[in-house]
């Protein structure tokens, strides 16, 4: 599979947005699980809070990487976002269908 979005330096704004959204969601879930653990002291809540903390660190690294890529001087013209979305749309559709099947 040769998609430009998978190569470093291409579509960095899109990648940054996805990882920033995942970072925000992980932070929200981690905060909820930590607060719930402080209230109920159930083991699974503590485990969840620790896992979300690890995910926050992981996503933070991705966000900083994509910000660093955006700050580098551009050497090649970037592909328009519309073309990138057309390339990515089939993979996203398959992922959404798979998640729906797993959840069902």
Beta strands, then each sheet from edge to edge (+ up, - down):
end
